[in-house]
Amino acid sequence: MHISAFDYDLPPELIAQKPARPRDSSRMLVLHRPSGRIEHRSFRDLPTLLWSDDMVVLNDTRVIRARLRGRRHPGGGKAEVLLLSSRADGLWEALVTPGRRIPPGRQIIFGQDDLRAEVMARTPSGGRLLRFSRSGGSFASDEMSAALERLGDMPLPPYIHSPLADEDDYQTVYARVPGASAAPTAGLHFTSNMLAALRAQVHAVTSITLHVGVGTFRPIRTDNVEDHTMYAEPYAVSQSAADLITKALAQGRRILAIGTSTARALEAATADGVVRAGRGETDLFIRPGYQFQTVGALLTNFHLPRSTVLLLVCALADRDQVLRAYREAAALKYRFLSFGDAMLII
């Protein structure tokens, strides 16, 4: 497949710069498969569009203050770090700018030398492995969260040009497990009341975790889709969630994934109809031709052209139907991307 097959025209004025107020007032395009029929609804209609025996799965990851701005040492030039994931050996994988001027062995200083990062190595994804310390010596791992709260910024996508009035706008109301470098944006539409209405309508609601990072938001730069490399992101499924979802599958219940990150984690954790509990990393690249094992319906946002998340959506529904829905949404001035409107595929 050539990447141009997943292109569409996205006028810049349709890229939402601020969240809807209130969150659940977003519009929602409903795409019915396999017919391709389209409805235009409100997000608040979601519970009425689901069956009572559906199961809903959320991604409970929490965005950390992963963007750090500092200066190179030696040299003093500006440097920016976007943390992607922490590793068991105490290192952090990160994107570093300007990368070519910060080779392994160089350091980056943050604040008034409150925190330092030494570049240890390059990664296959083009990032860097960093070891953090204080200027005076060692740095305990449990100090990192406090340091990020003090020195870091919320890692908004580059197409959001205005600062947040409230940083909670970039967290879901059910965010629980810190570790993401970007929000699972389909969940941003939910309020506590909407979540309660959903629980009252469907068979069950449960949560899993996938920390959104470079695997999700790195663009496809290859002409041939199959040549793109997906980079691994950490995920976790509790035993209770695994048991609930496996039982629902055995009973023939439909699984609604809230967001593409939830869908990837579910598919990565499932084999032969059984969802496996535990922690792991997934580089699963879901694209047209993929046969879903778990996900039967998807709530998502409108995604960038040529992106891995758009390809995932086109794997669940027909590509032509999805792109027709996108064109109709654009013509009707839907709001696109992270703070934009919702799309339900059922």
Buried (B, 14 or more C-beta within 10 A) or exposed (E): BEBEBBEBEBEEEBBBBEBBEEBBBBBBBBBBBEEBEBEEBEBBEBBEBBBEEBBBBBBBBBBBBBBBBBBBBEEEEEBBBBBBBBEEEEBBBBBBEEBEEBEEEBBBBBBEEEBBBBBBBBBEBEBBBBBBEBBEEEBEEEEBEEBBEEBBBBBBBEBBEEEBEEEEBBBBBBBEBBBBBBBBBBBBBBBEEBBEBBEEBBBBBBBBBBBBBBBBBBEBEEEEBEEBEBBBBBBBBBEEBBBBBBEBBEEEBBBBBBBBBBBBBBBBBBEEEBBEBEEBBBEBBBBBEBEBBBBBBBBBBBBBBBBBBBBBBBBBBBBEBBBBBBEBBBEEEBBBBBBBBBBBBB
